[in-house]
Amino acid sequence: MTQNQIRVEIPQEVIDRVTEKLQECRTALAPFLQALTADERETMFKMGDKTVATVQKTKSYMQTNPEFIPDYMEKAEFFKDETVVTQLQPIANLATQLAADAKDTVTLAGSKALQAAMLYYGQVREANSKGVQTAKPIYEDLQERFARRPYKPKING
């Protein structure tokens, strides 16, 4: 028997409350959020940890030394954009952490559930092969889901 790494039962009330609160967050931010296409995402400059600090330092210099701001630059838009980054980054970080933890828990619980399902199917298959009639309809129903598929190696290219 394998060790079960996850021993939790999440009450449905907790799931419902979290779902409701996440939907509230999404609804509240929806008017301010922008979706990008894959092409847009690929071609844009990206802010990382270092560039966030660079933009914040630039903002500070723009406030103390505005004489260097180019006339053709939309100063107000720069300040708005920097503020949005500062406001949303902690929310994005929290959402990323929550998503990663939820995905890891789904992966772990899913792995354990699939292993248990495979053990059950193996027992049903064995019973069917020995002529146990009550196993036959279960075996026939589950057989396709547990059919072995040919191994296809990934080709790196």
N, C-alpha and C positions, 0 to 999 in steps of 0.2 A: 504494500500500500504506500502511495506517495504521500509526503507531508503536504497538508493543505496550508498554503501561505496566506490565504485570505479567509478570515472567519468573521464576516460581517453580515448583518441583515439590516438593510436601510429601510426604516419605516416609510410607508407610502406617503405619510403626511410630510415627511422631510423632503422627499422627492417633489411632491406637489408644491411645497413652499419655495424650494429653491428654483423650480421651473418658473413659478409665478414671478419671483423677484428678478430672475434673469430676463424674463420677457419684459418686465417693467423697465429694467435698465436699457434694454434694446430699444424699446418704444421711446423712452426719454431722449436717447441719443440719436435716434434715427434721422431727425431733421438736420443734424449737423455732420453726419457721417457720409463718406463718399466711397463708392465701390469703384474699383479699377479693373480694366481688362488685363489679361495676361501680358499683352504687348505693352500697355502703359506701365505696368509693374516692372517689366523688364528694362524699359528704356529710361526710366526716371533715375535721378540721383537718389541715393539712399542715405538716410541718416542712421549712423551707428552710434555707439557709446562715445567715440572720440569726436564725431562730427556734431553731436548734440552739444558737447562742451564748447566746441568751436563756434557754433551758432550763438550760444548763450554769451560767450565772451565778446563776439562781434556786436551783439545787441548792446552790451554794456558800453563798448566803445562808441557805438552810434549815439547813445544817449549822452555821453560825456564829450564827444567830439563830432557833432553833427556836420561840421564843415566838410567832412570827407564823404558824405553820402552823395552819390551821383544824382544829378537832377532827374535822370531818366529812370531811377529806381523808385518803385512804389513803397516808400518807407512805412506807411500805415499798414499795408498788406504784409510786409515783413514782420512787423510787431504782432499782428493778428496771428500769422502762421506760427510764429515762435510760441505764442501763448497757447495755441491749440496743442502743439507738441508737448509743452510742459503740463498741460491739463490732462491730456489723454494718455500719456506714456505710463503713468502709474496704473491706470485702468487697464491698458493693454497688457502690462506686465502681470497684473492680477488675473486677467482673463486667460493669459497664456499658461500661467501656473495651474489654474483651475482645470483648464482643458487638458494639460499634460497629466495631472494627477487623475482626472476622470478617465482618460484614455488608458493610462497604466493600470488602473483598477479594472476597467473593462477587459483589458488584455489578460490580466491575471485571472480574474473570475471566469472569463471565457475559455481560457486554456484549461482550467480545472474542470469546468463543465463539459468541455469537449472530451477530455480524457475519460471522465465518468461515462459519457454517452458511448464512447468507443468500447469501454469495458462491458457495458450493458449489451451493445450490439454483438460483441464477440460471444457473449453468453447465449444470446438469442440464435446466432448463427450456428453455434455448437449444438444447441437443442434441436434446431431445425434439421441439421445433418443427421441426428440420431432418431429422427422421425417423430418428434414431439409435435403433435398437431396444433396445439395452441400457439406454438412459436412460429408456425409457417406464415400466417398473415402479417405478423409483426416483421418477420424477416423480409418478406416481399415488399413491404412498405418502406422499410429502412435501407434495403439493399442498394438502391440507387444513390442514396445520400452518402453511403460509406464505400462506394465503389472506388477502387484504386485507379487513379489516373496515371497515365505514363509520365515519367519524369522528363521534363524539358529543361535542359540546362540553360541558364541565362547567358545570352551572348553579349559581351561588352563590345561596343563599337563606337 
